[in-house]
Amino acid sequence: SSHLLPQRSFSLLFLCPCSPLTGGQQTGMLSRCIQAPKTHARHLTCLVAAAPPISRDFVSRASPSVVGLGADRDHRKLFSVGLAGPVGVRHASDLAVSKREVLQAQKAWGKSIKRISKVYNQGGDYAAEARQAVAELYNESSTRVLFDPHNKLKEFEFRPRAAQAMCYIAGSKVDDLDGLDEIGFEVGGKGWSDVEFDNHQIELTENLAVAVGSYYFTCAETSGIKEVDYTLGYKKSDDGKPRILFHHSSVPFDPSSTADAAISDEEVQQLQAAWASAIKNISKTYLEKGDYVAAAASAAGELYGYGHSDVLFKPTKAAEAQFRPSADDAMSYFVGGEAVEGGYAEDTGFAINGGKGWSNVEFDNHATKRSGNIAIAMGNYHFTCAQTGSKTKVEYTFGYKKNTDGKARIFLHHSSVPYDATPPAKEVSKEEVDKAQAAWASAIKAISKTYLDGGDYVAAAGEAAGQLYGYGHTKVLFKPTKALEAQFRPSAEDAMSYFVGHEAVEGGHSEDSGFAINGGKGWSDVKFENHQTKLTGDVALAMGNYYFTCAQTGSETKVEYTFGYKKGEDDQLRIFLHHSSVPFDPTPGVPLGVAISAEEVDDAQAAWASAITNISKTYLEGGDYVGVAGDAAGQLYGYGHSQVLFKPTKAADAQFRPSAEDAM
């Protein structure tokens, strides 16, 4: 490919009439061997010029074998076609390509790409722009260009003609070439906004320049940058302008992205089945007191890409440590923070369901997207609790990728709880709890006052209950203080019966005498004394004692309580839990609520009278009346069972007899 002839021996054959040589022999050819260290083609012209005309004519028409430059070169053009020089041979310095010219050619190539993209995006004739670019950038149409554009159509891997190169650059609509790209690389439906060359090396060899490096294409739509490797060969055309003689373009090598690494739908299903099986196995091992941590570690090593690639993992129940980029982070989530060193306190062990285990896991894919060695699956999986049998639905997106060992593993795992359309309620503050308790106390006093004033206390109680309790908004758990037969009051009617009395409402409970009116005596005051208040988001729990002052006697009654408060959709704080009870009395006695009948009183009095007559009779008969009296006292009096208040008739000095000995 050079007009400089390397060091070699070559023969020039001159045909000329010659005189007879010594010995009378005659020859029509004189062979002369010339040895030259480095000979330019123009040196040949000197030899040709010195030869007879027939010799010059012979050389100008001679076959390439005459000068030994190879059969693929037409040397008639070299010596005789309108080139500069005294006999039509161009000097080598005119054909050399400089580094500056290479950089200028690359800059022109980049500008052409951007211009084609711009015209395309503006709806113009980008095909015409592509034709012009190919004519300017690539070698003349009569020359075969070595062009491998790294396109995806293997049957059109190489583009030797300018029209084929143009097709790749701007799309098949530029030229009617069946089977080639419908959208060209430079257009791609989005266009390129910038092209930058980064030459690794530029090699200049006389009339040929070769550049190797990477160019970076910026997408006009997304601004994303695509890196492509190149080898470009430049050679000057007849007009002296360097053009591309060969062009090889390829994406940078990725050892994990090979044709053999493609993931099939069947492989995705197998990976999901293996994940589900691993969760069940870890749970089973845990419930059987086995080494579930080791089982989880083995499964994670098989299923996840830790140690092979970056892993993007967002677990379902992760709030403080939302993302788990390392294998240790993932292990903490699956087996619990306490089971691994450096685990997270929020992790209770998803793979063991916080200690209850999972008996089954089912995948329900919405869709799977596959692209080469990557597959993305989205859907829902359903977990069955091993203890209760209840099912939990969770949303997922899994990404699977084949690693360099050819095994597909998880590189992306995002798991989340399904969206709840119920708007989240605002958090409850302690001040709101205090206000709710003050409102409850005020309502009890108002109902009592209305009752004592002869007003419509039932209406007052109904209005207060609607404001204070969650009936009609949520379930209410209500256990009143003085409720025995109907211990729990799940409805508003049940609560009204308790507060105003069964006679004041339809279908009331007969045991209800009206707590809010103190059975007819009323309450003059109510005071709350919180033991503790627990705030948990939109729920607050309060426990303590409240004190009720009787409006008639002024006596104070202490009652224990637990209240639960929750905000409704209207942002109003209401009671959803109310448990009220009498404080525990350690004094043993008859169980609360067991009444003494008149018959029992009559029987007790008859027994007392009989005992007195029996003690007297025994005494008069000289018997053991003390023993008889002891037995009777044990049967009739509460000594040893409760406190006994005893004031005898004939007791002056020791008026009261609190003990059995005093009574005896």
QUICORVEN-V549348 format. One record per residue. PHI is phi in radians with two decimals (999 if undefined). D_FIRST is the distance of its C-alpha to the first C-alpha in whole Angstrom. Layout:
BEGIN
PHI_D_FIRST ; PHI_D_FIRST
END
This chain:
BEGIN
999_0 ; -2.11_4 ; -1.50_7 ; -1.49_9 ; -1.63_10 ; -1.17_11 ; -1.08_15 ; -2.87_16 ; -1.68_19 ; -2.46_18 ; -2.00_20 ; -1.91_21 ; -1.85_24 ; -1.86_26 ; -1.67_29 ; -2.70_32 ; -1.20_36 ; -2.15_37 ; -1.33_40 ; -1.06_42 ; -1.51_41 ; -1.03_43 ; 1.63_45 ; 1.39_45 ; -1.44_42 ; -2.07_40 ; -2.43_36 ; -1.72_34 ; -2.52_31 ; -2.00_30 ; -1.81_27 ; -2.21_26 ; -1.73_24 ; -1.99_22 ; -1.83_21 ; -2.29_19 ; -1.16_18 ; -2.80_15 ; -2.12_15 ; -1.44_13 ; -1.03_13 ; -1.20_16 ; -1.07_18 ; -1.12_17 ; -1.15_19 ; -1.12_22 ; -1.16_22 ; -1.14_22 ; -1.12_25 ; -1.35_27 ; -1.44_27 ; -1.09_30 ; -0.96_29 ; -1.08_28 ; -1.20_26 ; -1.10_24 ; -1.15_24 ; -1.13_23 ; -1.13_20 ; -1.15_19 ; -1.92_20 ; -1.21_19 ; -1.27_17 ; -1.01_14 ; -1.16_16 ; -1.12_17 ; -1.84_14 ; 1.11_13 ; -1.82_10 ; 1.82_10 ; -1.34_12 ; -1.59_10 ; -2.19_9 ; -1.62_12 ; -1.42_12 ; -1.13_15 ; -1.16_14 ; -1.07_12 ; -1.72_15 ; -2.28_18 ; -1.68_17 ; 0.50_19 ; -1.69_17 ; -1.18_18 ; 2.12_19 ; -1.06_22 ; -2.20_20 ; 1.58_18 ; -1.95_15 ; -1.43_14 ; -1.29_14 ; -1.05_11 ; -1.12_14 ; -1.32_14 ; -1.71_11 ; -1.18_12 ; -1.81_13 ; -1.57_17 ; -1.07_19 ; -1.06_21 ; -1.14_19 ; -1.09_18 ; -1.10_22 ; -1.15_23 ; -1.14_21 ; -1.16_22 ; -1.07_26 ; -1.13_25 ; -1.10_24 ; -1.09_28 ; -1.08_30 ; -1.12_28 ; -1.07_30 ; -1.14_33 ; -1.18_33 ; -1.08_33 ; -1.09_35 ; -1.11_38 ; -1.11_38 ; -1.08_38 ; -1.16_41 ; -1.55_43 ; 1.40_43 ; -1.54_40 ; -1.49_38 ; -1.21_35 ; -1.13_33 ; -1.13_32 ; -1.09_31 ; -1.16_29 ; -1.05_27 ; -1.12_27 ; -1.12_25 ; -1.09_23 ; -1.10_22 ; -1.42_22 ; -1.67_20 ; -1.83_18 ; -1.10_15 ; -0.98_16 ; -1.08_18 ; -1.33_16 ; -1.76_13 ; -1.39_14 ; -1.68_15 ; -1.49_15 ; -2.27_18 ; -2.04_21 ; -1.53_24 ; 0.97_26 ; -1.33_29 ; -1.50_32 ; -1.65_31 ; -1.10_30 ; -1.24_30 ; -2.10_27 ; -1.18_25 ; -2.04_22 ; -2.16_21 ; -1.30_19 ; -1.78_20 ; -1.03_21 ; -1.10_25 ; -1.24_25 ; -1.11_23 ; -1.08_26 ; -1.06_28 ; -1.18_28 ; -1.17_28 ; -2.12_31 ; 1.93_33 ; -1.21_33 ; -1.21_35 ; -1.18_32 ; -2.47_31 ; -1.40_33 ; -1.98_31 ; -1.11_34 ; 1.54_34 ; -1.52_32 ; -1.02_33 ; -1.36_36 ; -2.16_36 ; -1.32_32 ; -1.10_31 ; -1.23_31 ; -1.72_35 ; 1.04_36 ; 1.48_40 ; -2.18_40 ; 1.48_37 ; -2.02_35 ; -1.65_37 ; -2.78_34 ; -2.41_31 ; -2.20_30 ; -1.65_27 ; -2.28_27 ; -1.31_24 ; -1.40_24 ; -2.80_21 ; -2.14_18 ; -1.90_15 ; -1.85_13 ; -2.26_10 ; 1.04_9 ; -1.79_8 ; -2.39_8 ; -2.16_12 ; -2.16_14 ; -2.08_17 ; -2.18_20 ; 3.03_24 ; -2.27_26 ; -2.04_28 ; -2.09_31 ; -1.84_33 ; -1.76_36 ; -1.17_38 ; -1.22_40 ; -1.64_43 ; -1.88_44 ; 1.19_42 ; -1.23_40 ; -1.93_37 ; -2.00_35 ; -1.70_32 ; -2.39_28 ; -1.53_26 ; -2.50_22 ; -2.32_18 ; -2.13_16 ; -1.97_13 ; -2.07_12 ; -2.54_10 ; -1.31_12 ; -1.48_13 ; -1.08_14 ; -1.48_17 ; 1.44_16 ; -1.71_17 ; -1.20_15 ; -2.32_15 ; -1.31_15 ; -1.67_12 ; -2.46_14 ; -2.54_17 ; -2.04_19 ; -2.27_23 ; -2.70_26 ; -1.32_29 ; -1.01_30 ; -1.17_32 ; -2.16_35 ; -1.09_37 ; -1.63_40 ; -1.99_38 ; -2.13_37 ; -1.09_38 ; -1.29_40 ; -1.59_42 ; -1.08_43 ; -1.78_47 ; -1.66_49 ; -1.06_53 ; -1.11_54 ; -1.15_53 ; -1.06_54 ; -1.11_58 ; -1.15_58 ; -1.12_57 ; -1.20_60 ; -1.11_62 ; -1.16_61 ; -1.13_62 ; -1.07_65 ; -1.12_66 ; -1.13_66 ; -1.08_68 ; -1.12_71 ; -1.16_70 ; -1.10_70 ; -1.08_73 ; -1.09_75 ; -1.10_74 ; -1.12_76 ; -1.15_79 ; -1.61_80 ; 1.14_79 ; -1.54_76 ; -1.46_73 ; -1.22_72 ; -1.15_70 ; -1.11_68 ; -1.08_67 ; -1.19_66 ; -1.10_64 ; -1.11_62 ; -1.16_62 ; -1.10_60 ; -1.13_58 ; -1.42_57 ; -1.66_57 ; -1.81_55 ; -1.52_52 ; -0.96_53 ; 1.55_51 ; -2.02_48 ; -2.81_48 ; -1.17_49 ; -2.11_53 ; -1.77_54 ; -2.30_58 ; -2.07_61 ; -1.24_64 ; -1.14_67 ; -1.74_70 ; -2.20_68 ; -1.96_69 ; -1.35_69 ; -1.86_66 ; -1.11_64 ; -2.02_61 ; -2.15_60 ; -1.34_56 ; -1.99_57 ; -1.11_59 ; -1.14_62 ; -1.06_62 ; -1.16_62 ; -1.08_65 ; -1.00_67 ; -1.17_67 ; -1.35_67 ; -1.95_70 ; 1.86_72 ; -1.09_72 ; -1.39_74 ; -1.55_73 ; -2.25_70 ; -1.26_69 ; 1.30_68 ; -1.24_69 ; -1.61_70 ; -1.09_74 ; -1.30_73 ; -1.49_72 ; -1.80_74 ; 1.67_72 ; -1.15_71 ; -1.18_70 ; -1.94_74 ; 0.97_75 ; 1.13_77 ; 1.92_79 ; -1.61_79 ; 1.37_76 ; -2.04_75 ; -1.65_75 ; -2.77_73 ; -2.41_69 ; -2.18_68 ; -1.62_65 ; -2.29_65 ; -1.22_61 ; -1.40_61 ; -2.84_57 ; -2.22_54 ; -1.97_50 ; -1.97_48 ; -2.62_44 ; 1.12_42 ; -1.59_43 ; -2.20_46 ; -2.35_49 ; -2.04_52 ; -2.13_55 ; -2.27_58 ; 2.98_62 ; -2.15_65 ; -2.09_67 ; -2.07_70 ; -1.86_72 ; -1.78_75 ; -1.19_78 ; -1.23_79 ; -1.61_82 ; -1.86_83 ; 1.41_81 ; -1.29_80 ; -1.87_77 ; -2.12_74 ; -1.68_71 ; -2.34_68 ; -1.60_65 ; -2.50_62 ; -2.35_58 ; -1.96_56 ; -2.06_52 ; -2.01_51 ; -2.49_47 ; -1.40_46 ; -1.58_45 ; -1.11_43 ; -1.48_45 ; 1.45_45 ; -1.73_49 ; -1.44_50 ; -2.41_52 ; -1.37_54 ; -2.00_52 ; -2.46_54 ; -2.57_57 ; -2.08_59 ; -2.23_63 ; -2.66_66 ; -1.33_69 ; -0.98_70 ; -1.10_70 ; -1.86_74 ; -1.21_75 ; -1.18_78 ; -1.12_78 ; -1.15_78 ; -1.34_82 ; -1.31_82 ; -1.20_83 ; -1.65_87 ; -1.75_88 ; -1.12_91 ; -1.09_93 ; -1.16_93 ; -1.11_94 ; -1.05_97 ; -1.16_98 ; -1.12_98 ; -1.21_101 ; -1.10_103 ; -1.16_102 ; -1.14_104 ; -1.08_107 ; -1.11_107 ; -1.14_107 ; -1.07_110 ; -1.12_112 ; -1.16_112 ; -1.11_113 ; -1.06_116 ; -1.10_117 ; -1.08_117 ; -1.10_119 ; -1.14_121 ; -1.49_122 ; 1.37_122 ; -1.55_119 ; -1.46_116 ; -1.23_115 ; -1.14_113 ; -1.11_111 ; -1.07_110 ; -1.18_109 ; -1.12_107 ; -1.15_105 ; -1.14_105 ; -1.08_103 ; -1.12_101 ; -1.42_99 ; -1.67_99 ; -1.81_98 ; -1.54_95 ; -0.96_97 ; 1.57_95 ; -2.04_92 ; -2.79_92 ; -1.21_93 ; -2.09_96 ; -1.78_98 ; -2.29_101 ; -2.07_104 ; -1.24_107 ; -1.16_109 ; -1.75_112 ; -2.23_111 ; -1.97_112 ; -1.31_112 ; -1.85_109 ; -1.09_107 ; -2.01_104 ; -2.17_104 ; -1.36_101 ; -2.00_102 ; -1.11_103 ; -1.14_106 ; -1.05_107 ; -1.17_106 ; -1.10_108 ; -1.03_111 ; -1.18_111 ; -1.35_111 ; -1.95_114 ; 1.78_116 ; -1.18_116 ; -1.32_119 ; -1.56_117 ; -2.29_114 ; -1.31_114 ; 1.29_113 ; -1.26_113 ; -1.57_114 ; -1.09_117 ; -1.32_117 ; -1.48_115 ; -1.82_118 ; 1.66_115 ; -1.15_114 ; -1.18_113 ; -1.95_116 ; 0.95_117 ; 1.09_120 ; 1.91_122 ; -1.60_122 ; 1.35_119 ; -2.04_116 ; -1.65_117 ; -2.77_113 ; -2.45_110 ; -2.22_108 ; -1.67_105 ; -2.30_104 ; -1.26_100 ; -1.36_100 ; -2.84_96 ; -2.16_93 ; -1.96_90 ; -1.83_87 ; -2.39_84 ; 1.10_82 ; -1.59_84 ; -2.19_87 ; -2.30_90 ; -2.11_93 ; -2.25_96 ; -2.30_99 ; 2.98_102 ; -2.15_106 ; -2.11_107 ; -2.09_111 ; -1.88_113 ; -1.79_116 ; -1.19_119 ; -1.22_121 ; -1.61_124 ; -1.85_125 ; 1.38_122 ; -1.25_121 ; -1.96_117 ; -2.02_115 ; -1.67_112 ; -2.35_110 ; -1.60_106 ; -2.54_103 ; -2.36_99 ; -1.99_98 ; -2.09_94 ; -2.08_93 ; -2.58_90 ; -1.48_88 ; -1.61_88 ; -1.10_86 ; -1.53_88 ; 1.17_87 ; -1.63_91 ; -1.41_92 ; -2.36_94 ; -1.42_96 ; -2.00_95 ; -2.46_96 ; -2.55_100 ; -2.10_102 ; -2.26_105 ; -2.68_108 ; -1.34_111 ; -1.02_111 ; -1.15_111 ; -1.91_115 ; -1.24_115 ; -1.18_119 ; -1.20_120 ; -3.13_122 ; -1.15_122 ; -0.91_118 ; -1.03_118 ; 1.61_119 ; -1.65_122 ; -1.47_125 ; -1.67_129 ; -1.50_131 ; -1.09_135 ; -1.11_136 ; -1.15_134 ; -1.13_136 ; -1.06_139 ; -1.13_138 ; -1.14_137 ; -1.19_141 ; -1.10_143 ; -1.16_141 ; -1.15_142 ; -1.08_146 ; -1.11_146 ; -1.13_145 ; -1.11_147 ; -1.13_150 ; -1.24_149 ; -1.11_149 ; -1.07_152 ; -1.04_154 ; -1.13_152 ; -1.09_154 ; -1.13_157 ; -1.56_157 ; 1.31_156 ; -1.53_153 ; -1.49_149 ; -1.20_149 ; -1.17_146 ; -1.09_144 ; -1.12_144 ; -1.18_143 ; -1.07_140 ; -1.08_139 ; -1.14_140 ; -1.09_138 ; -1.10_135 ; -1.42_135 ; -1.71_136 ; -1.81_134 ; -1.57_131 ; -0.97_131 ; 1.54_128 ; -2.04_126 ; -2.79_126 ; -1.20_128 ; -2.09_132 ; -1.71_134 ; -2.26_137 ; -2.06_140 ; -1.21_143 ; -1.18_147 ; -1.76_149 ; -2.22_146 ; -1.92_147 ; -1.26_146 ; -1.90_143 ; -1.12_142 ; -2.00_139 ; -2.14_138 ; -1.33_134 ; -1.98_134 ; -1.15_136 ; -1.13_138 ; -1.06_139 ; -1.17_140 ; -1.13_142
END
